[in-house]
């Protein structure tokens, strides 16, 4: 089919390019582009190639990712595969570590925090202390023989709706188009090059590997670059050893050229195309990874199978199937906000206009970009999105590009349910199940407890012991936090089979804490000990400075007992397990044990500054504007704090948010926006979205944490914006609960709510005008909206409603039925 795919593609592209050329000649192309951008909310674009890696455009199919620079002289496409990590299957469990636990707990209760820190570091950290690293796999470099700086009409864009990155430009009066996409259907990356003048495409290409020189002693990993005549490049090798863990991963990547017109040859490790009309490059990659315990696959067979399948199909079919599959997920949710003249600007300029309050519609682009990232980095059967999704350029990436579970991994999946991408959370659920393996060993060996426990970080090998040092690793509720996502999935979907499968995981987490919780000798409350409020060093007795042998630096400690976030997570966990047991009709006696323990947990406390305390003692913080919002976990993502149900705690939450301010990181801004939304303050929520746009957002809309690109902030923004429009955490659907004044008019459709509801809303002049509710499960629907009269109908028939209070109505629904709500103000 080589000639078939090339010929059909050539006809397709030449027709399009001739039309574009005519528009150029008529002077209409720029107007067409501007009109398209203004009408199309879901395009990220620039008038120049990316200057930095984090400004380049991401494509992905859940397993394979690529970053596209859009250069016209030497294009660079960086390639990732989600199972390519250092090391191999290993365990960090330290047998007998639990022997130290009683002494550590005694030291903490006595206020001897430094000694507790040192003992925890020596005896309870996993071994190795560090975990493995996510690795870049390959780089496709295309050097164009006719490159020149004098290109005109340049446009580099990512269409979120089609998931295609496109580069267009004119050089020597020839119009060039380059498309890059990663298809989930055919499991390859596709690079399409075309021109409107026959014989205009000439280039050389290499498929280069990466060497992990920072941590492999220059020799434990390797790669080989080869060419296979007449049209294929092959890269194969192995990953690096790290922290004494031998590499078990092998990989292979191939790039195959399909040309129309001209010629293609291979010389050693270089592919040469000369005077072609159009070219398609198919790129496949795979490792021998099967699971966290099994690396027995044949990477060559995997790559060859995918390449042959894609090679045998017409280009148009590969492209169309890719678009159709992306749109199947992406088009479930639409969000339209008011556009201005700035909505047609290049994305980097839109960021500035948005920051100035002059482009409300830009928030819709941010919202959809987060959904795009989840679609392209987390699909069923693949690995979950890590700190960088699937896009990593560095063999020694920031924070190892792992799964950090004291906020970041959870935030990656905050939008999954509400933004109608439930199946994209499947890799997360798989990882949680896998973590219970070593998590059960850690519970027994490190804590002398039943059930399972997991801390603040893991990697592809699903290690579960504390790591990195006591101040970071003693976060025992990381697994419990993850487990709450399982119950959330049930609340949105009503999937009892999923709940039945997940219940042992939820129960196992609760079992651990029933064993681990210990009475506080001063207050009598049940607390976690040791405990930590993630990454925040209190300004109290625990902050005495000393030299830490693990981190090799002078530090304080975060160790304490019964941090606020721990208690909030455990109240949520015990509630979730109790409700799940009731739904499934199991474990009545176990529920009684949880209720009794829950009643004794250290409560939320309001400190002397009127704030929600972060620790059981009323300590201040050494870092005034700390990035973590841990004491407010019960406000979001939890649900125990509410402006209506717990107004004093809500007021105390505002104090914390005021104190933390706007600065932090991209993900911190997203969390703050969601918290302000839960406090029904849309303007303050939008203020944080806007601040992140101006301070922690790249030209490609990636989020920045410190110096590094991470996807959590982008995904968190999607969740925060959804929270401004729809909330459902207290057995009711709150419509437009935190609508900013700037969003005067708009429409959203496809958002999901707990209880199995799908919601569409339209508003004008800041007021909800109409809503449509689809009931998937047939449950009672309680709606909260601005104080107005509401009439509910279904199929043209008026539906009986019950007025609960002003602005709140309740009515019964039937599965699959749609209900229209008309409001009159």
N, C-alpha and C positions, 0 to 999 in steps of 0.2 A: 504493500500500500504506500510505499515511499512516494511514488509519483502521484498517487491519488491525493495524499494529504498536501503535498506541495502545490499541485495544480489548483485544487479547490481553494486553498488559502490564497494563492496569487490572484485568482479571479475576484475573490471577496475583497482583498485589501486594495487592489487596483481600482475597483469601482468606488470605494470609499475615498481613496486618495485623490481620484480625479475630481470628485465633488468638492473635497477640501481645497484643491488647487483652484478651482473655479471661484470659490468663495474668496480665496486670497486675492485673485486677480480683480475681483469686483470690489475689493476693499471691505468685504462684509464679515470676514472671519472674526475679527476682534469683537464686533458687535454680537456675533453669534455666541462666542465664548462668554462674553459678559452676561448675555441674556440667559444662557444655560446655567451659569454659576449662580445667578440670582434666583432662578427658579428651582435649581437642584441644591438641596440642603446638604447633600452627603458627599461632597467632593473636597478633598484636601489638595491644594495645588500651589505651584510656585512658578515664577518666571526665570528660575535658574536652577542648576543642579544642586543637590545637597552638598554642603560644605563639610559637615561633620556626620559621623555615623548615626548619632541620635536624631539628626534631621532628615535622614533618608526614610523612604516609605516602606512599610512592612506588608508583606503578603504571607499567607500561610494556609495550611489545610488541616491544622490540628497536630499533625506529626512533623511535617516539613515546613520550615519557615525560610523566608528570604528577605533581605534588606536591599532596596534598590536606590542607587544614588542618582541615576538619570544623567550621567556624564556623556558628553558628545565626543570626547577624545579617547578616553579609556574608561569604559564603564566597569563598575564593580558591583557584583551581586553576591552578598555574603549569605551562606547557606547553613542552616541548622537542622538537626534531626533530634527529636525530643528524647531519645533514649541514649544519646551519646554523652557519657559522663566518665570521670576518672574512676579507677578502682573496679571492684567487682563485688559479688555478694559477700557480706561480712556482718559481724555483730559487734556492738559496742557495750554489751552487757558485762558488768563486772560482778562476778559471783561473790556473794557474801557482803556486798556493800552495805546492806541494811544494818549490819552490826553497829555502824557509826551513828545511825539515825537517832536513837534515844539521847545520846550525848549532844548531838547538834541541836536537837529540840530544846534540851535543858539549857544550853548556852544562850539560845535565842530568847527564851523566856526570862533568863537572868540578865538580858541586856548585853551579853558579851558577843556582840555581832561580828567583830573581827575574828575572834577565835572560831566562831561557827562557820564563817566564810572560809577560813583556811582549812578547817576540817572537811567541809563539804568538798572543796576543791581537791583535796588529797585523796578522799575516799569514795565519793559518790558520783563524780563525773564519769561518763562513759569513757571507754578506751578503744580507739584513739579519741583524744579530746576534740579534734576537729572532724568534720565530715567531708564527703567527696564533692567535686565541683562539676557543674554543667559546662560542656565544652563546645566551642565552634567547630564545625565539621569541614567546611570547604569554602573556597572563594572562587567564583567564576570571574575571570578578568578578560574583557573583550577590548582589544586595541584596534581602533578604526584607522584604516590607511588614509582616508580622506579627511581626517579630523582637522579642524581649524577653529580658532576662537570666534570667527565672524559668522556665527549662526544667528538667525533672526527668527522671530515668531515662536520663540521657545516656550514650551509649557510642559511641566512635569506634574503629574497628578495621580492621586489614588481615589478611585471611585469606590466608595464603601458598598454601594448597591451591587456592583458587579465583582468586587474584590479583584480588580485589575489595576495595576500600576502602569501608566502610560507616559511615554516621553515623545513629544512632537517638536520638530524644529525644521527650519529651512537652511540648507547649506548649498551654495553654488546653484541656487534656484531649484534645488531638488527638495521635495518634501519627504521627510523621514518620519516613520512611526515605529516605536518600539513598545511592545506590551509584555508585561511579566505577570504571571499568576501561578498560584499553587493549587492545583485542583484536588479536592477531596474525592472526586469520583475516580480519576485515573491514577492518583497517588504519585504525581510527578510535578515538578516545576516546569513551566513552559515560558520560553523567551521567544517572542515573535518579532522579527525585524523585516520591515518592508519600506519601499520607496516608490514614488510615482513615476520614476524613470527606470526602464529596464537596465540591468547590468550595473546598478549603482551601489551595491552592497559588497564591500570587501573588508575583511578583518582577520585578525589572528586571535585565538582564544586559548587560555590555559585554565585547567581545573586544579587549583592549588590547595594544599593542605595546611594545617596549623601544627606547630611544634610547641608543646607545653614546656618551654625552657625554664619557667619560674619554679616549677615543682617536680620536674622529672629527671633531674641530674643530666639533662641534655640527651638522654638515651633511652629511657624506659618506654617512651612512645615512639612511633615511627609512621611515616607514610611514604607511598611511592606514587609518582605521577607517570602515567603511560598513555600511549595512543594506540588505538586499534584501527587499522585501515578498513574502510576508506573514510569513516566519518565519526569516530567515537573516541572520547577521552575517558580514561579510567583513573580513579584515585582510590587507593585502598590502604588501610593501615590499622593501627590499634591505638587505644587511648592510653593515658599515662597512669603509672602507679602513683599513689599518693598516701601519705601518712602511714606507710608500711603496708598498705592494702594493694595487692598486685592487680594489675589491669586484667580484666576478663573480657573486655569488649573489643571486637573487631568491627570494622566498617568498610563499606564500599560506596562510592558515588560514580555515576556515569553521566556524561553529557554527549548527546548524539545530535548531529546536525542533519537537517533535512532541507535541501536547497532546491529552488526553482530557478533554472537558468544558471549560467556560470559554472563553477567547479568547487569541490571541497576535497581537501587532502589532509592527511595527518603526517606530521614529521616529528618523530619522537614523542614529546609530551605537548606538542602544539598543534592545534587545529587551524587550518587556513581555508578561508572562503574567499573566492575571487569572482568579482563581477556577477554576482547573483541578483536575480530580480527580487526574491524574498527568501528568508531563512527562518526555520523553526528549530530552536534548540530544546530538546527534551532532557531534563535533569532528574535522575532518580538517585535516591540514597537510602541506606538502611544499615542497621547493626545486627548483631547476633543475639540481641536482648529479647527474651521471651517474658520474663517476669523478674521480680526482685530476688528470686532464688534460682533462676534458670537462664542460662546464656547459651543455649544449645542450637539456636537457629542458624541457618546458612544465609549470611548477608548477601552473597552473590546471587543466590537463587531469588531472594526477595527483590533485589534491584532488577535483575534480568526479567522477572515476571512482569513487574510494573512497566518497564521500558517497552517490552514487546507488545503489551496490551495497548499502551498509548500510541506506539509507532504504527500499529495496524489500523488505527482509526483516523478518519478525516479530521483535519484541524478544526474545521467549523463545528464538528460534533463534540470534540474535546472542549472547546471554548464554551459552546452553548450549554453543555451539561454542567460545566463548572459554574457558570452564571446562575443556572436554574437552582443548583443546590445551595449556593450562597443566598440567593433571594428567598428560598424556602424558609430560612431562618430569619434573615435580615428584615424582610418585609412584614413580619408579624406585628411590629410596632412602628407607628408613625407619630412623629412629633413635629408640629408646625408652630413656630413663633413668628412674630412680626418681623418682616424683613425691611431693611433700609438700603440706601445706596451703597453702604459699606458691605452689604452681604455679597456683593459681586467682586470684592477685592481678593487678591491672593491671601492665602490663609494666614501668613505671618502678619499681614497688615490688619486682617480681621481680628487677630488677637489683641492688637493695640486698640482698635475701635471698640471691641467688647470691654476692654479694661476701662475705657472712657465712658461706657454706658451708651454707645452709639451703634450697637449691633446686637439687639436681643436674640436674633435667630442663631447667633453663634453658639448659644447654649445647647440648641438642638443638635448641632454638629458634634459638640463634645459628648452629648448623650449617646449619639449613634456611633461615635468612634469607639467608646467603651464596649458597646455591643459587638461591634466589628472585631475588636481584639479578642473577646471571649469566643466568638464564632471561629476565628482563625487560629486560636492557640489551644483550644480545649474541646475536643470532640470525643464522642463515645469510642472506647477502645484505645485511646491515646493516653499520654501522661497528662496530669493536671498542669495548668499554667503556673510556672515558677515565678520568681521575682521579676524576670524579664519576659515572661510569657513563654515564647520559644525563640526569641531573637537575642543572640549573644555574640559579640565579636571577640571576646577576650578569653584566653585560656586560663587566666587567673581573674575571673570576674568579681566585681564588688559583692561581698557577702556570699561568694561562691555561686550566685544565681540559684540558690536552693529554694526550699519551701520553709519560709519563716512564719511561724504560727502564733506569734504574740500579737499579730494584727494582719500581716501582709497577705498570706495565703487566704485567710478568711475574707478579706476585703476583695480579693480577686473574684470571689463568688457571691458577693452581696447582690449584684444585679441579676444573677442567673434566673431566679424565680420570678421576680416582679417584672423583669424586662423580657419575659416570655422566651427564655432560652434554657428551659429546665434540663433538657438532655445534655447541654454543655457542662453541667455539673457532674455528670456521670464519672469522669476521671477522678474528681475529688472524692466521691463516695467510694470508689475502688481503692484509692489511697488510704482512706480511713480504715477500711476493712483490713488492708494489708498491714497497717501500723499496729493492729492488735496482736500481731504475731510476736515481734520483739517487745511490744508494749506489755504483754502478759509476763514475759521474762523479767522485764525491768521492774514491774510491780512486785514480783516475788523476791528478786535478788537485791534490789536497791531499797525497797520499802517494807518487805515482809508482809505484803498485802495481796489480796485476791484481785480479780478483775484485770484491767490494763490501764497503763498510764503513758502519756507522751508529753514532751516538753516543748521547747520553742523552735526546734529546727529538725528537718529530716532531709534526706536526699532520695535518689531513685532506688536505693537499696533498703529504704524503710527502717533505718535505725531509729531508736526511740529513747535512748538514755540521754540524760542532761549533758550538754556540751558547751564549749567555748569559755567556761568559767562560771563560778557560782552566781555572780550578779545577773547573768543571762540565763543560765541553764536550769535554775531552780524554779522555773515557771511550770508548775505541775499541772496547770489547768489547760494547757494547749490542746490536749486530746479531748477534754470535756467541751471546750469551745467548738472544736471541729464536729463533735457529736451532735451539737445542737442543730447543725445544718441538716442532719438526717430528719429530725422532727419537722423542721421548716419545710422540707420537701414534701412531707406528708400533708402538712397544713395547706399547701398550695394545690396539691394534686389529688389528695384523697386516695392515694395508691396504697391499699392495704397489703398487697403482696410485697411491695417495697418496705413497708413498715415492719411486716413480719420478719423479713430478712434482716432488717437493720436493728430490730429490738435487742438481740443479744449484745450488739456493740454498745448501744445506749446503756443497757443494764450493766455491762461489764465496766463501763466508766464509773457509774454510780457505785458499784460494788467496791471499786478501789477507794473511793473517797469515804465510804462508810467505815472502811478499815483505817484510813490515813488520818482522818480528822481527829483532833485532840482537844480537850478542854483547855481554855486559856486560864492559867492559875490566878490571874488578877480579875478577869471579867466573868469567867464561867462559860463564855460562849465557845462553841465548837469552831476551830480555826484550822487552816492549813499551816503546817510548820515542817520544813521551811517554806517560805512564801516570798514572792517578789512582785512588785508592781512594775511591769515591763520597762526596763532600761532607765528608770527614773531613780535618782539617788536622793533620798530624803535629807533635809537639813535637820538632822537630829542625832542622837547618839550613834546611829549606825554609820555616820559619815566620817568617822575617824580615818585619817589617811594612813595607808600602809602599802608595802610593796607586795603585789600579787604575783606569785610564782607561775601562775598559769598564763596570765596576759603579759607578764614581764613589764609591768608599769605600776606606778604609784596610783592608788585608787582608793575609793571607799567601798561600800557594799550596799546592795539593794536588799539583802536578806532581812526578813522580818517574819512575823506570823500574822496570818489572816488579812492579807491585803484586800482592799475593797473590790478589786476586779475578781479575785478568786471567789469571794462570797457571792457576788452577783452572778457569776457563771454557774456556780453550784446551785443556787436557787433555781436558775433557769433549767439546769440539767435535771434536777430532781423533779421539777414540774413536768418536764418533757417525758421523762421515764414513767412517771405516774400516769399521765394522760395516755401514753402509748400502751401501758399495761391495761388500762381501762378499755381502750378501743379493742384490744386483742383479747380481753377477758382472761388475763393471766396475772399471776404473782400478787395476789391481794395482800399477803403477809409482808412481802418485800416492800410494797407501797407504804405500809404502816411504818416500817423502819425508816424509810426515806422521809416521810412526813415528820416523824419525831426528830430526826436529825436536822431537817430543814428549819424547824421551829427554834433550834438552838444555835443556828449559824449567826456569826457576828453581824449585826444589822448595819444598814447604811446610817452614817452619822453626819451631822452638820457641824462643821468646825467653828472656831472662834471668828473666822473671817466671813462667816455665812456661806461657806463653800461645802460641797460634798467632800468629806475627808478621803484622802487617797490611801491612808494607812489606818490601822486600828488606833494608833496614837495620833494626836493632832499636830503632826509635824508639817513644816513647810518644805519647800523644794530648793535644791541647790541650783536648778536651772528654771528660771521664772517662766519661760515660754516653751516648756517641754513639748515635744512633738506628739507624744502619746497622750491620749485622753482616757486613760484606763479607769479613773474613778467614775466616769460617766458611761461605762459599759451597760449599766442597767437602763439608761435612756435610749441608747442605740449602740449595738444591734439588739440589746435586750429590751424588755418591755415593762420593767417594774417601776419606772419613773414616768409620770405622765402629767402634763399641765392640768388636766381635769381631775385625775384620780389621786395624784399626790402633789398638789400645788407647792407645798413647802420644799419638797425635794427638787421640783422643777426649778424653783427660784434659786436654790442652792447650786443647781447645775449651771444656771446662767452665770453665777459668780465665777465658776471655774472657767467657763468659756471666755468671759471677759478678761480674766487674768491671763489665760494662755494667749490671747490675741490672735493676730492673723498669720504671723510668721511660723515657719516650721519646715514642712516638706510638702510635696504634692499629695501624698496619701493623707497627711495630717489635715490639709485643707479639705479634702474630701470628707473625712470623718467629721470635722467641725461643721461642714455644710449639712451633713445628715443629722447631726445633733441639733443644730438650729432649726432644721425642718421639723424634727420631733417636738420642738418647743413652739411650733406654729409661727415661726418668725422667718418668712420667706426672704425678706430684704437682707437679714443678716446671713442667711444661707447663701444667697446670691453673692453677697460681698466676699465670702470665702471662695466661691467658684471663680469669681472675677480675679481675686488676688492670686489664686493658683495659675490662672491663665497668663497673668503678666509676669509671674515670678518662677513658676515651676513647670512650665510647659514648653516643649520644643516646637520647632517649625512643623514637625510631623504630628504634633499633638500628643506625643509621648509625655508621660509625667516624669519629673525629676525628684530623686531623693538624694540630698547632698549633691554629690558630683555625678551620680549614676542614673541612667535611664531605668525606670521600673514601670510595670504596667498597672500596679495596684492603684496608684492615684487616678489613672484614667478610668479604670473599672469602678473605683469608688465614686467618682463623679457621676457616672451613670446611675448608680444606686441612689446617690444624694438627690439628683434631679428628679428621679422617679418618686422619692420620698416627699419632695415638695408638691408633687401633683396628686399622689395617692398614698394613703396609709391604711393598714388593716390589722394592726397589732393588738387591738383590744376588742376582738369579736365584732367589729364594725368596719365599714368602708368609709373612710373620711376623704371626701372629694375636694381637691384643691386646698388642702389644709395649710399650706405655706406658700401660696402664690405670691411671688414678688410683685411689687407695684410696677416694675418695668415690663412685666409680661402682661400687658393690658388685654391682648386678645390672642387666642390660639386654639389649637385642637390637638388632642392626643388620642390614639387608639391602640388597643392591643396590650395594655398593661394588665398584669394579673394581680389578684388579691388573694389573701388567705381565705379559705372556705370554698375555693374553686370558682372564682368569678373573674370574668374578663371585662375590662372597662374601657369605654370610649367617652370622652368628654369634649365639650366645646364651651368656650367662655368669651365674653365681650366686656369691655370696660371694667375688667377685673372681677367680673361676676360670672359664676357658673350659669349657663343658659339651658343646657340639656346634657343628659348622660344616657348612655345605653349600656346595660349590664347583661352579659350572657352568663347564665348559671350552668356550670359544668356538672355540679354534683347535686343540685336540687336542695340546697340548704337555705335556711332562713337568711334573708339579706337585710342587714341594718345599715342605712345610709346616713352619714352625717355631712351636712353642707351648710353654706351660709344661710342665715335665717331668711327663709323664703317659703312660699307655698309650692308644694310639689304634687304633681299628678303622675301616677305610674300606670303604664298600660303595656299590654303584651298582645301581639297579633290583632291590634285594633280594639281590644277589649280592656276596659278599666280594671285595674288590679286593686283589691282591697288593701289598704295600708293602715298601720297603727302608728299614731303620733306618740313617740316616746318622750320627746321634749322638743322645744322649738329648734327647728333645724335638724331633727333626727326622725326618720321614719323607718318602719320595719314592715316587711312583707314576705310571704312565702313564695318559694320558687320551685320550678320543676326542671329536672335535668335537660340540658340542651335548649331551653327556652331563652329568648331575648326579651329584655324589659326596657322600655323607654321611659325616661324620667324627664319631665318638662318642668322648669322652674319659672315662677313669676315673682319678680321683686317688687 
